[in-house]
Amino acid sequence: MNRITLALIVLFLGVQTLFGQGTGAASADLDRIDQFLIKKIKAESGKSDVQVYQELGLTYLQQENFDRSFMYFNKAVTLDPKAYWAWYYMGLLNLRNPEDYFKKAIQANPRFAPPYYWLGRYYCKKRNIKESRKFFEDYIRAAKNDSNEASRINIATQFIDAMKSGETDYDRILRKIDQAGNF
């Protein structure tokens, strides 16, 4: 990223903070600022609309403006259904019902491990132990060569072991993992 693009993003962050979460007239102002940034970033970086929308989605996510974050991730997947990172983040933004988003992330890139992990947790919480174990096992297979996933692989293994031993309560499993010092 060049200095001009970086400066624009810093300016964007400051302006977005001034406007808050983007309701009413402030939302219209943010829309205009976003459109300006999208054009500028695309012109200077050569990135596609999908890439720029994902970056804006991440920026809003970091600012905890979840509605705008979701909006930009949704724009990315509308243009490219294979934008697995956008599907993944949409799932994280909807942890109460992430199933479709994580499955679309997996469909877009079956080697992308994180959505398998979160589906394992989701199904455990729903007490669907069979699906939970399946997704945790799929996660471990997908993540096995990724050193960045070592901690989560350990947690997924503990979820599987707890379920194999008959534990089906999500909160109890979490407490056992926490007591073992693995969070």
N, C-alpha and C positions, 0 to 999 in steps of 0.2 A: 504494500500500500504506500503510495507516495505521500509527500508532506501535505499537499493540498487536500487530498482525500481525507487524511487524518485530521487536518484542521477543520474540515467541514463536519466530520463526525463529532469532534469536540464541541463545535458550535451547536450542532444538532442536540447534543446531550444537554447543553446549558439551556437552550431554548425550550426543549421538551420539559425540563425541570420547572421552568417558569410557568409553563402552561398546565402543569399538573397532569392528571390522568386523561385529559383530552375529552371533556364533555362539552356539549353545546358549541358556542362560537370558538372556544379554544380548540375543539376537535377539527373544525374547518381550517383553522390556522395551521394546526399540525399536518393536516392533509396537504396543504400548499407547501409547507416546509419539506415534508416527505417527498413530494413530487419533484421539488427542486433538487433534493439530495439524490434521488434515484437517477435523474438525468445526469447530474454532475459525476456521480460515482461510475455510472455506466460509460460515460464519455472518457473519463480518465483511466479507468481500469480495464475496460473491455469486457467486464463481467456481464453475464446474461441477466435478464429480469429475474429468473429463478434464484440465481446466486445473490442478487441484491436484495430480493424479498426475504431470503433466509437471513441475511445479515441484519436487516432491519428488524426481523422477528426476534433475533437474538439480542439486539440492542434494547428493544422494548422489554424483553424478558428480564434482562439484567436490571432494568429500571423498575421492574415489578409492575409494568403497565401490561397486564396479561391480556386484556381485550385486544389491544393493538398488536401485541405479539402474535396472538392467535390469528388475527386478520392477515398479517403478512405471511405467516406460515401457510395459511389456507390459500393465499394467492399463489404461492410457490407451487403447491401440489396441484392447483387448478391448471397451471401452465405445464407442469411436468409431474405426472403421477409417480414417477420413479425418484422423486426428491425425498429419499428416505429419512434424512435428518429432519426435514420439516414435519413428516408424519410422526416421527419419534417425539419431537418437542410438543406437537399437538397432543399426543398421548400424555406427556408429563403435565401439560396444562389442564388435563381432564382426568386426573387420577381416580376420580369417583367412577368414571366409565371410560377407561382408556382402550378397551379391548379392540375396537375397530381400527383405531389409529395405529396401535402397535402392530397389529396384524398386517396393515397396509405397509408399514415400514419394513416388516419382514418380507412381505411379498415383493417389495421394490428392491430389497437387497438381503437375501437369505443369510449372507455371511455377517451381517451387522448384528452383533451380539446383544447390546443393551435392551432392545424391546423384549427379547425372550425372558430376560431377568425380571423385568417389570411385570410381564404377564404371569410369570411364576408367582410373584408376590400377590398380584391381583387375584388370581384364582385361589391362592391359599386363604386370603382374607374372605373370599366368598365360600370357603370350605369345599371347594371343588378340588380335592386332593389329587385325583388322577391327572387332571389338566395341569395343576400346579407342578407336580413332579415332572411331567412331560416337558413343560416349558423350562423349568430349572435345568433339566438334563440337556435339553437343546441348547440352552444358554452356555452351559459348561463346554459342550462340544464346539460351539461357535467361538467362544472366548479363549479356548485353551492356549493359544499361541500369542495372546495379547497380554504383555506384562502390565499394562495399565488396568487390566481387569482382575488382577490377582486377588484383591481384597473382596471384590464381589463374588468371585468364584468360591472363595472360602465361605462367604455367607450363604450362597446358593447351596453349597454342599451341606452346610449345617441345617438349612431348611429341609433338604431331602432326607437327611439322617433323622431329624425330628419326626418327619411325617412317616418314615419307615418304621419308627418305633411306636407309632400309634398316636402321636400328638397331632391334633387337627386345629387347635386354637391358634390363630395368627399371633395374637398378643402374647400368649405364653411362649411361643417360639421366639419372638423378638426379645422377650425378657431373658430367655436362656442364652441367646446369642450375645446380648448385651452383657450379661453376667460373665460370660466367657471372655469378655474384653475384645470382641471382634467388630464392634461398631466404631 
